[in-house]
């Protein structure tokens, strides 16, 4: 896969994550293009859930929609135990789903404030 194809796939995964989180009523859904400031990923997608149960539902639906629309599965998922912060790692895209308390505590938007 060429670099351009990889970037196109990353953008498609990020957009599908945003769509999934919006469809399941995730709050404050944000897509941060972080490729210029870190080698960790091209995009971070963040959302807030109203409960730990919704964190799990958002994560499940995000994985399902990306699998259906992009044909990829996550490299790994973490944080399902306490459902305060669940991370779904697609390599070039990392999806973060928080409870309100978790998002306020970790403040990823402030950490990545240099993103355009």
N, C-alpha and C positions, 0 to 999 in steps of 0.2 A: 504494500500500500504506500502510495506516495505521501509526502508531507502534506500536500494540499488535500488529498483524500482523507488523511487523518484529521486535519483541522475541520473539514466539512463534517465528518462523523462526530467529532467532539461537539460542534455547534448543534448538530441534530439531537444528540443525546441530551445536551443542556436544555434545548427547547422542549423536548419531550418530558424531561423532568419537571420543568416549569409548568407545562400543560397538565401533567398528572397531579401535581400539588395544587394547582388552581381548581381542577375539576373536583377534587375531594375536600375542598374548602380549607386548604392550608392558608395560614395568615402571613402577611408580609413576605410573600415569595419574592426572592431577590436572586438575580443571576449576576455573579461577579466575574468578569473576564480577568483572570489573574496571570495569564501566560507571560505578560511583560514584567511581572514582579517576582515570580517564583517558578521553579522547575517542577513543583509538586503536581500541577494540573493546569489545564487551559481555562477551566471554569469551575467555580464553586457555585452551587445552587443551595440557597438557604430558605427554610420555611419554619413557621411556628405552628404547633398544634395546640389545641385547647385542652388536651388530656394525654396521658400516657397511652391510652387505648387508641387515640387518633394518631399518635406518632407511629404506632405499628401499622395502622391502616394506610397511612400515607406512604410509608416505606414499601409495604406490600404492593400497593397499586403503582407506585413509581417503577418498581422492578418489573412488574407485569407489562406496563405500557412500553417501557424501553425495550423489553424483550420482544414484544410484538412489532413495534414500529421500526426498531433499529437492528434487531437480530443479535443483540449482545446481552450478556449476563454480567453482573458485577464481578470484579476480581475478588471482592470481599465485602462483607457487611459487618458492622460492629455496633454494639450498644443496645442490643435488643433486651438485655437483662433488666435494666432499670427504666428504659424508655424515656429518659430525660434528654438524651442526645443520641440519635441513631445516625450513623455515617454509612453511606453506600458509595463504594469506590469503583469507578469505571476506568481508572487510570487517568485519562485526560479530563474527566469530569468527576467531581466529588460532591455528592448530595448530602447536606446536613439538615436533619429534621430535629427540631428542639421543642420541648415544652416552653412556655413563656419564661419560666424561671431559668431553664437551661440556657436559653438564648440571651437573656439578660446577664447571666453569670459569665458566659464565655465571650460575648461581645465580638464576634468574628468580624462584623462590619468595621469596628474600630481598628482591629488588628490589621485589616487589609484596606485601610482608608486611602492608601495611595493609588488604588485601582481607579482607572478612568471610567 
